[in-house]
């Protein structure tokens, strides 16, 4: 929630540059008094589209927490999966994606990112 301004409106975007080659766009999708939905998409031009990170995240303001709701082609992450399954998701797929989000946020906050506000 440090990457998006507290006054962000639906549709507002913020670009986060970790380097010249690594650029992410955060977009506010929905707002409510205690939660927001946002998308995070990697926009690095040298990566093919199937390798670019795409996440839909639910932000809980009152507890200062974020949770991944959708990742890549998984549109509704379950808390756990039976294994093996038809899509070959790991039993703890949601936990792994949330750990990835945590690492990504740490990287953005620790590597001197720059933000450019776009409306």
N, CA, C and O atoms as a DFTB+ gen file, in Angstrom:
476 C
 N C O
     1  1       0.814      -1.178       0.000
     2  2       0.000       0.000       0.000
     3  2       0.863       1.248       0.000
     4  3       0.369       2.370      -0.110
     5  1       2.162       1.026       0.125
     6  2       3.076       2.158      -0.002
     7  2       3.316       2.498      -1.465
     8  3       3.742       3.610      -1.777
     9  1       3.050       1.565      -2.362
    10  2       3.280       1.820      -3.779
    11  2       2.141       2.602      -4.418
    12  3       2.350       3.325      -5.392
    13  1       0.946       2.461      -3.874
    14  2      -0.213       3.197      -4.383
    15  2      -0.594       4.288      -3.399
    16  3      -0.573       4.056      -2.190
    17  1      -0.941       5.467      -3.883
    18  2      -1.356       6.533      -2.965
    19  2      -2.674       6.185      -2.282
    20  3      -3.524       5.513      -2.866
    21  1      -2.837       6.640      -1.060
    22  2      -4.053       6.355      -0.287
    23  2      -5.293       6.944      -0.937
    24  3      -6.407       6.495      -0.669
    25  1      -5.111       7.940      -1.782
    26  2      -6.246       8.602      -2.432
    27  2      -6.489       8.092      -3.852
    28  3      -7.234       8.715      -4.608
    29  1      -5.876       6.978      -4.223
    30  2      -6.018       6.456      -5.587
    31  2      -7.470       6.134      -5.904
    32  3      -8.218       5.658      -5.051
    33  1      -7.847       6.400      -7.129
    34  2      -9.211       6.159      -7.609
    35  2      -9.212       4.974      -8.573
    36  3      -8.163       4.574      -9.077
    37  1     -10.384       4.424      -8.822
    38  2     -10.523       3.315      -9.766
    39  2      -9.993       3.743     -11.131
    40  3     -10.326       4.819     -11.627
    41  1      -9.172       2.899     -11.728
    42  2      -8.587       3.189     -13.029
    43  2      -7.241       3.877     -12.968
    44  3      -6.527       3.923     -13.970
    45  1      -6.880       4.412     -11.818
    46  2      -5.593       5.091     -11.685
    47  2      -4.467       4.064     -11.747
    48  3      -4.592       2.963     -11.211
    49  1      -3.370       4.431     -12.402
    50  2      -2.225       3.531     -12.522
    51  2      -0.968       4.196     -11.995
    52  3      -0.830       5.419     -12.007
    53  1      -0.063       3.359     -11.537
    54  2       1.251       3.797     -11.093
    55  2       2.264       2.866     -11.736
    56  3       2.108       1.647     -11.671
    57  1       3.298       3.417     -12.355
    58  2       4.369       2.618     -12.939
    59  2       5.509       2.512     -11.949
    60  3       5.899       3.496     -11.321
    61  1       6.040       1.309     -11.815
    62  2       7.148       1.054     -10.901
    63  2       8.305       0.515     -11.727
    64  3       8.202      -0.557     -12.322
    65  1       9.408       1.258     -11.765
    66  2      10.590       0.838     -12.513
    67  2      11.656       0.364     -11.540
    68  3      12.134       1.135     -10.707
    69  1      12.024      -0.900     -11.646
    70  2      13.095      -1.437     -10.810
    71  2      14.426      -1.226     -11.518
    72  3      15.455      -1.031     -10.870
    73  1      14.407      -1.264     -12.840
    74  2      15.571      -0.949     -13.667
    75  2      15.025      -0.484     -15.020
    76  3      13.813      -0.376     -15.202
    77  1      15.918      -0.214     -15.953
    78  2      15.460       0.209     -17.278
    79  2      14.708      -0.905     -17.995
    80  3      13.836      -0.636     -18.821
    81  1      15.041      -2.149     -17.682
    82  2      14.435      -3.296     -18.347
    83  2      13.241      -3.878     -17.610
    84  3      12.467      -4.638     -18.193
    85  1      13.078      -3.536     -16.340
    86  2      12.030      -4.155     -15.521
    87  2      11.038      -3.084     -15.081
    88  3      11.332      -2.267     -14.208
    89  1       9.861      -3.101     -15.699
    90  2       8.821      -2.116     -15.423
    91  2       7.519      -2.842     -15.096
    92  3       7.146      -3.807     -15.763
    93  1       6.836      -2.364     -14.062
    94  2       5.550      -2.922     -13.656
    95  2       4.518      -1.805     -13.621
    96  3       4.843      -0.655     -13.325
    97  1       3.277      -2.152     -13.924
    98  2       2.178      -1.193     -13.846
    99  2       1.163      -1.720     -12.840
   100  3       0.666      -2.839     -12.965
   101  1       0.862      -0.890     -11.836
   102  2      -0.167      -1.200     -10.843
   103  2      -1.395      -0.389     -11.209
   104  3      -1.300       0.815     -11.451
   105  1      -2.559      -1.047     -11.251
   106  2      -3.805      -0.370     -11.618
   107  2      -4.865      -0.673     -10.564
   108  3      -5.069      -1.829     -10.194
   109  1      -5.529       0.360     -10.089
   110  2      -6.614       0.187      -9.119
   111  2      -7.855      -0.259      -9.888
   112  3      -8.308       0.431     -10.802
   113  1      -8.404      -1.423      -9.512
   114  2      -9.573      -1.979     -10.193
   115  2     -10.878      -1.683      -9.469
   116  3     -11.886      -1.372     -10.103
   117  1     -10.863      -1.780      -8.136
   118  2     -12.057      -1.536      -7.316
   119  2     -11.621      -0.931      -6.000
   120  3     -10.532      -1.221      -5.504
   121  1     -12.468      -0.094      -5.435
   122  2     -12.195       0.448      -4.104
   123  2     -13.424       0.267      -3.223
   124  3     -14.560       0.349      -3.690
   125  1     -13.178       0.023      -1.955
   126  2     -14.212      -0.066      -0.926
   127  2     -13.589       0.528       0.334
   128  3     -12.383       0.769       0.356
   129  1     -14.370       0.768       1.377
   130  2     -13.803       1.417       2.564
   131  2     -12.582       0.707       3.165
   132  3     -11.649       1.371       3.616
   133  1     -12.577      -0.621       3.175
   134  2     -11.476      -1.336       3.824
   135  2     -10.646      -2.188       2.878
   136  3      -9.611      -2.719       3.281
   137  1     -11.073      -2.330       1.635
   138  2     -10.335      -3.159       0.677
   139  2     -10.276      -2.494      -0.689
   140  3     -11.130      -1.683      -1.046
   141  1      -9.255      -2.855      -1.435
   142  2      -9.122      -2.486      -2.841
   143  2      -8.784      -3.745      -3.607
   144  3      -8.250      -4.699      -3.042
   145  1      -9.095      -3.750      -4.898
   146  2      -8.571      -4.743      -5.820
   147  2      -7.655      -3.988      -6.774
   148  3      -7.990      -2.904      -7.252
   149  1      -6.501      -4.573      -7.040
   150  2      -5.543      -3.945      -7.948
   151  2      -4.931      -5.016      -8.837
   152  3      -4.886      -6.192      -8.474
   153  1      -4.463      -4.598      -9.996
   154  2      -3.730      -5.517     -10.864
   155  2      -2.275      -5.070     -10.902
   156  3      -1.966      -3.883     -10.806
   157  1      -1.398      -6.044     -11.042
   158  2       0.032      -5.786     -11.189
   159  2       0.456      -6.515     -12.454
   160  3       0.261      -7.724     -12.574
   161  1       1.035      -5.781     -13.395
   162  2       1.432      -6.396     -14.655
   163  2       2.833      -5.954     -15.036
   164  3       3.171      -4.773     -14.960
   165  1       3.634      -6.913     -15.445
   166  2       4.987      -6.612     -15.901
   167  2       4.907      -6.154     -17.348
   168  3       4.265      -6.799     -18.177
   169  1       5.560      -5.039     -17.647
   170  2       5.506      -4.461     -18.991
   171  2       6.880      -4.387     -19.636
   172  3       7.139      -3.490     -20.438
   173  1       7.753      -5.307     -19.301
   174  2       9.099      -5.306     -19.864
   175  2       9.031      -5.688     -21.339
   176  3       8.540      -6.766     -21.674
   177  1       9.516      -4.819     -22.224
   178  2       9.348      -5.035     -23.661
   179  2      10.123      -6.229     -24.215
   180  3       9.742      -6.770     -25.253
   181  1      11.184      -6.648     -23.562
   182  2      12.004      -7.732     -24.091
   183  2      11.510      -9.120     -23.718
   184  3      12.073     -10.117     -24.169
   185  1      10.465      -9.200     -22.900
   186  2       9.913     -10.501     -22.522
   187  2       8.707     -10.833     -23.387
   188  3       7.884      -9.959     -23.661
   189  1       8.591     -12.092     -23.824
   190  2       7.359     -12.467     -24.519
   191  2       6.176     -12.379     -23.559
   192  3       6.350     -12.523     -22.349
   193  1       4.990     -12.147     -24.082
   194  2       3.828     -11.893     -23.224
   195  2       3.516     -13.043     -22.277
   196  3       3.037     -12.800     -21.169
   197  1       3.772     -14.289     -22.676
   198  2       3.448     -15.406     -21.793
   199  2       4.368     -15.483     -20.578
   200  3       4.055     -16.195     -19.624
   201  1       5.490     -14.774     -20.588
   202  2       6.413     -14.787     -19.449
   203  2       6.239     -13.577     -18.532
   204  3       6.883     -13.501     -17.486
   205  1       5.394     -12.649     -18.903
   206  2       5.198     -11.443     -18.091
   207  2       4.286     -11.742     -16.907
   208  3       3.261     -12.411     -17.044
   209  1       4.676     -11.239     -15.758
   210  2       3.905     -11.445     -14.544
   211  2       2.587     -10.683     -14.615
   212  3       2.558      -9.515     -15.004
   213  1       1.492     -11.351     -14.235
   214  2       0.175     -10.715     -14.120
   215  2      -0.475     -11.223     -12.846
   216  3      -0.669     -12.426     -12.674
   217  1      -0.809     -10.305     -11.960
   218  2      -1.466     -10.664     -10.705
   219  2      -2.672      -9.768     -10.481
   220  3      -2.664      -8.596     -10.855
   221  1      -3.706     -10.324      -9.870
   222  2      -4.806      -9.522      -9.336
   223  2      -4.712      -9.679      -7.827
   224  3      -4.678     -10.795      -7.310
   225  1      -4.670      -8.554      -7.127
   226  2      -4.389      -8.558      -5.692
   227  2      -5.516      -7.863      -4.940
   228  3      -6.035      -6.839      -5.386
   229  1      -5.888      -8.427      -3.804
   230  2      -6.851      -7.785      -2.895
   231  2      -6.041      -7.167      -1.763
   232  3      -5.256      -7.853      -1.107
   233  1      -6.231      -5.873      -1.536
   234  2      -5.513      -5.148      -0.485
   235  2      -6.466      -4.879       0.668
   236  3      -7.533      -4.296       0.476
   237  1      -6.085      -5.301       1.860
   238  2      -6.883      -5.078       3.068
   239  2      -6.228      -3.941       3.845
   240  3      -5.180      -4.140       4.460
   241  1      -6.833      -2.749       3.826
   242  2      -6.219      -1.581       4.449
   243  2      -6.181      -1.666       5.969
   244  3      -5.193      -1.271       6.587
   245  1      -7.246      -2.177       6.573
   246  2      -7.316      -2.176       8.035
   247  2      -6.258      -3.073       8.673
   248  3      -5.787      -2.771       9.770
   249  1      -5.873      -4.161       8.019
   250  2      -4.848      -5.052       8.582
   251  2      -3.523      -4.962       7.822
   252  3      -2.586      -5.706       8.111
   253  1      -3.449      -4.043       6.845
   254  2      -2.225      -3.814       6.068
   255  2      -1.690      -5.122       5.478
   256  3      -0.541      -5.506       5.699
   257  1      -2.562      -5.790       4.721
   258  2      -2.234      -7.086       4.155
   259  2      -2.661      -7.126       2.692
   260  3      -3.603      -6.442       2.292
   261  1      -1.963      -7.930       1.902
   262  2      -2.317      -8.133       0.500
   263  2      -2.426      -9.631       0.239
   264  3      -1.708     -10.433       0.835
   265  1      -3.334      -9.991      -0.660
   266  2      -3.562     -11.396      -1.004
   267  2      -3.739     -11.499      -2.509
   268  3      -4.461     -10.698      -3.104
   269  1      -3.092     -12.471      -3.131
   270  2      -3.245     -12.690      -4.561
   271  2      -4.569     -13.404      -4.813
   272  3      -4.840     -14.454      -4.229
   273  1      -5.391     -12.827      -5.688
   274  2      -6.692     -13.426      -6.047
   275  2      -6.603     -14.203      -7.356
   276  3      -7.290     -15.209      -7.531
   277  1      -5.755     -13.737      -8.277
   278  2      -5.588     -14.395      -9.573
   279  2      -4.143     -14.215     -10.013
   280  3      -3.511     -13.195      -9.736
   281  1      -3.637     -15.228     -10.704
   282  2      -2.246     -15.192     -11.144
   283  2      -2.132     -15.858     -12.506
   284  3      -2.611     -16.976     -12.699
   285  1      -1.493     -15.170     -13.455
   286  2      -1.312     -15.681     -14.805
   287  2      -2.651     -16.174     -15.347
   288  3      -3.563     -15.364     -15.510
   289  1      -2.806     -17.435     -15.625
   290  2      -4.058     -17.968     -16.172
   291  2      -4.932     -18.635     -15.114
   292  3      -5.899     -19.315     -15.457
   293  1      -4.610     -18.454     -13.842
   294  2      -5.419     -19.001     -12.752
   295  2      -6.296     -17.858     -12.255
   296  3      -5.798     -16.920     -11.632
   297  1      -7.593     -17.926     -12.524
   298  2      -8.469     -16.800     -12.239
   299  2      -9.126     -16.858     -10.869
   300  3      -9.673     -15.857     -10.407
   301  1      -9.082     -17.999     -10.220
   302  2      -9.610     -18.113      -8.859
   303  2      -8.730     -19.111      -8.110
   304  3      -8.892     -20.323      -8.247
   305  1      -7.811     -18.593      -7.331
   306  2      -6.893     -19.463      -6.597
   307  2      -7.596     -20.093      -5.402
   308  3      -8.220     -19.397      -4.601
   309  1      -7.491     -21.393      -5.290
   310  2      -8.030     -22.090      -4.124
   311  2      -6.979     -22.103      -3.029
   312  3      -5.791     -21.912      -3.291
   313  1      -7.422     -22.329      -1.804
   314  2      -6.467     -22.372      -0.691
   315  2      -5.566     -23.593      -0.790
   316  3      -4.419     -23.544      -0.344
   317  1      -6.054     -24.685      -1.362
   318  2      -5.214     -25.866      -1.589
   319  2      -5.799     -26.679      -2.738
   320  3      -6.979     -26.559      -3.067
   321  1      -4.960     -27.499      -3.335
   322  2      -5.358     -28.345      -4.454
   323  2      -5.000     -29.790      -4.144
   324  3      -3.979     -30.068      -3.515
   325  1      -5.856     -30.710      -4.593
   326  2      -5.490     -32.124      -4.537
   327  2      -4.418     -32.335      -5.591
   328  3      -4.412     -31.662      -6.622
   329  1      -3.523     -33.258      -5.339
   330  2      -2.439     -33.485      -6.291
   331  2      -2.339     -34.966      -6.582
   332  3      -2.340     -35.757      -5.638
   333  1      -2.253     -35.384      -7.819
   334  2      -2.228     -34.568      -9.037
   335  2      -3.622     -34.062      -9.398
   336  3      -4.637     -34.622      -8.983
   337  1      -3.638     -32.982     -10.186
   338  2      -4.900     -32.424     -10.668
   339  2      -4.761     -32.104     -12.149
   340  3      -3.655     -32.120     -12.688
   341  1      -5.862     -31.817     -12.799
   342  2      -5.853     -31.642     -14.261
   343  2      -4.973     -30.486     -14.727
   344  3      -4.399     -30.553     -15.814
   345  1      -4.856     -29.437     -13.935
   346  2      -4.031     -28.278     -14.312
   347  2      -2.613     -28.373     -13.750
   348  3      -1.770     -27.520     -14.028
   349  1      -2.358     -29.408     -12.964
   350  2      -1.049     -29.638     -12.334
   351  2      -0.619     -28.486     -11.426
   352  3       0.560     -28.135     -11.372
   353  1      -1.582     -27.905     -10.717
   354  2      -1.257     -26.898      -9.709
   355  2      -0.637     -27.601      -8.510
   356  3      -0.999     -28.733      -8.190
   357  1       0.285     -26.937      -7.859
   358  2       0.875     -27.478      -6.638
   359  2      -0.172     -27.478      -5.533
   360  3      -1.089     -26.657      -5.556
   361  1      -0.052     -28.381      -4.569
   362  2      -1.017     -28.396      -3.466
   363  2      -1.110     -27.050      -2.748
   364  3      -2.186     -26.661      -2.296
   365  1       0.014     -26.340      -2.644
   366  2       0.042     -25.046      -1.949
   367  2       0.266     -23.886      -2.931
   368  3       1.004     -22.948      -2.627
   369  1      -0.361     -23.952      -4.085
   370  2      -0.179     -22.939      -5.141
   371  2      -0.450     -21.520      -4.634
   372  3       0.323     -20.605      -4.917
   373  1      -1.538     -21.333      -3.889
   374  2      -1.886     -19.994      -3.402
   375  2      -0.811     -19.469      -2.452
   376  3      -0.445     -18.296      -2.523
   377  1      -0.308     -20.317      -1.572
   378  2       0.751     -19.900      -0.651
   379  2       1.993     -19.471      -1.425
   380  3       2.610     -18.458      -1.095
   381  1       2.360     -20.231      -2.448
   382  2       3.541     -19.895      -3.243
   383  2       3.371     -18.566      -3.973
   384  3       4.308     -17.769      -4.032
   385  1       2.197     -18.323      -4.523
   386  2       1.955     -17.065      -5.240
   387  2       1.974     -15.885      -4.271
   388  3       2.480     -14.816      -4.614
   389  1       1.433     -16.063      -3.073
   390  2       1.478     -14.991      -2.071
   391  2       2.905     -14.734      -1.594
   392  3       3.267     -13.588      -1.330
   393  1       3.721     -15.788      -1.479
   394  2       5.137     -15.597      -1.136
   395  2       5.857     -14.841      -2.250
   396  3       6.708     -13.993      -1.978
   397  1       5.519     -15.147      -3.502
   398  2       6.088     -14.417      -4.626
   399  2       5.725     -12.937      -4.542
   400  3       6.580     -12.077      -4.752
   401  1       4.459     -12.634      -4.237
   402  2       4.032     -11.240      -4.084
   403  2       4.832     -10.553      -2.982
   404  3       5.258      -9.411      -3.153
   405  1       5.040     -11.228      -1.862
   406  2       5.816     -10.650      -0.756
   407  2       7.240     -10.331      -1.203
   408  3       7.757      -9.256      -0.897
   409  1       7.875     -11.250      -1.920
   410  2       9.239     -11.011      -2.419
   411  2       9.260      -9.871      -3.428
   412  3      10.180      -9.053      -3.420
   413  1       8.255      -9.810      -4.293
   414  2       8.181      -8.744      -5.289
   415  2       8.045      -7.384      -4.607
   416  3       8.707      -6.422      -4.996
   417  1       7.182      -7.304      -3.584
   418  2       7.007      -6.042      -2.853
   419  2       8.299      -5.627      -2.158
   420  3       8.659      -4.450      -2.180
   421  1       9.000      -6.575      -1.541
   422  2      10.289      -6.267      -0.897
   423  2      11.278      -5.728      -1.921
   424  3      12.001      -4.770      -1.645
   425  1      11.312      -6.334      -3.093
   426  2      12.220      -5.888      -4.156
   427  2      11.899      -4.455      -4.575
   428  3      12.805      -3.634      -4.717
   429  1      10.624      -4.151      -4.771
   430  2      10.223      -2.792      -5.170
   431  2      10.597      -1.769      -4.109
   432  3      11.060      -0.675      -4.433
   433  1      10.401      -2.116      -2.851
   434  2      10.660      -1.165      -1.772
   435  2      12.144      -1.017      -1.454
   436  3      12.557       0.016      -0.928
   437  1      12.951      -2.027      -1.764
   438  2      14.365      -1.957      -1.378
   439  2      15.314      -1.560      -2.505
   440  3      16.477      -1.259      -2.238
   441  1      14.856      -1.549      -3.747
   442  2      15.760      -1.265      -4.856
   443  2      15.558       0.107      -5.479
   444  3      15.813       0.285      -6.670
   445  1      15.114       1.060      -4.714
   446  2      15.036       2.437      -5.199
   447  2      14.161       2.606      -6.420
   448  3      14.585       3.212      -7.404
   449  1      12.955       2.084      -6.377
   450  2      12.046       2.206      -7.507
   451  2      11.673       3.662      -7.751
   452  3      11.819       4.512      -6.873
   453  1      11.200       3.926      -8.930
   454  2      10.649       5.246      -9.228
   455  2       9.211       5.042      -9.675
   456  3       8.893       4.048     -10.327
   457  1       8.358       5.966      -9.329
   458  2       6.962       5.839      -9.744
   459  2       6.584       7.012     -10.615
   460  3       7.022       8.141     -10.393
   461  1       5.783       6.736     -11.586
   462  2       5.246       7.758     -12.467
   463  2       3.743       7.587     -12.446
   464  3       3.226       6.553     -12.869
   465  1       3.043       8.586     -11.960
   466  2       1.589       8.507     -11.838
   467  2       0.959       8.745     -13.201
   468  3       1.287       9.715     -13.884
   469  1       0.053       7.853     -13.596
   470  2      -0.659       8.000     -14.857
   471  2      -2.143       7.914     -14.583
   472  3      -2.574       7.137     -13.731
   473  1      -2.924       8.695     -15.289
   474  2      -4.383       8.632     -15.124
   475  2      -5.020       8.336     -16.462
   476  3      -6.244       8.239     -16.555
